[in-house]
Amino acid sequence: MLDTSLYVNIKNLENNISLIKSLKFSKNKTVIAVIKSDAYGHGLIPVAETLFRNGINFFGIINVGEAAAILSNIPGAKLLMLKGVPEEDIKEAMDLDLSIAVISLDYLKMLLGKARTTRKRAKIHIKYDSGMNRLGLNENEMRSAAEIINENKKFLDAEGFFSHLSSAGSDSEYTDFQINNYKKMASLLERRGIKPTYKHISASSSLLNCGITHDYSNAVRPGISIYGINPNSNLCNIPYDSSAIGLKPLMTLKSYVIQVKKVLKGGFVSYNNTYKAPRDMAIAIVSAGYDNGIPRLLSNKGRFLINGKFAGITGIVTMNLTMADVTGIEGVKAGDEVIIAGNSGKKEITLEEIASAAGTIPYEICLNFGKSNKRIYL
């Protein structure tokens, strides 16, 4: 039985991580590969195992379920919980020897209390909010945190210090502001006698931006670039690292034609009569819809590849079916392959194209493609 399937190219993953290791900011630094949220929809364990075989043993994730799954397959992996751990999971996290992000001063105090109660030493990465105004401690809280850590080294192991850049691929002035704040706080910790093993602020955007001259770190956190996507590719005036041209996408999403229907001029296609046939047409009914991650916002403006040619989406994308115009494509029939994302010959539909047409970013497209489609690893 034909089905809509997501093909994940492991060879391209190996290519991308090798390339990332060679980038200016990554050389001679620890790579903390971000594989949270099911490796951005690509599959947590296959991605983790591939990266491990290629020399990466430190991963960024978001919950203890991901941690347990990774450790059952890769016992030697190091794991950073990027947004901390809920209070009820802290004992398990310490039992698993996870590195836990400290996201606020109150969180640090709560974590210290848990460590004292369980008589364990919590391994922490202090998160400083250098200007994104998301998770992290401000400057005054950093000073208080340093005192708490110094007074409780029996229970707190300050293994790491990190921050996150909000716009490293688009706003060089604000990025410099954040990096300077980060450098200042790293110096403060040093003066207070706290010397983290890992310091990290650069993720994919900054790693691929040659305009950033220094990040004052010894580790990096690539995420979306691992999966073959340059997050800066649609931005202007960014001096890309030329190596980034070699990134290769992992995902290809394929479906098939269920039926080809003749629609007479003036006939409507799909819900709400949003598409009216301007001529007699051949419409392919494709066995995939928004349940498969095709954005409904592609209605009347996205496209597929069918028999090596582009076929525009006609009408509203529905839950399990999408219609496409194959009037100019000869010989289309039920059972023919449909490329939703990927290439057919020299033609390609990229995740960036899909995201742009839908008014979103490739991250979201990856996640949605990975949620409900059968994955096949190449």
Summary of the structure (lengths in Angstrom):
residues: 378
radius of gyration: 23.9
end to end distance: 20.1
largest distance: 78.9
contacts: 1291
relative contact order: 0.14
helix: 36%
strand: 26%
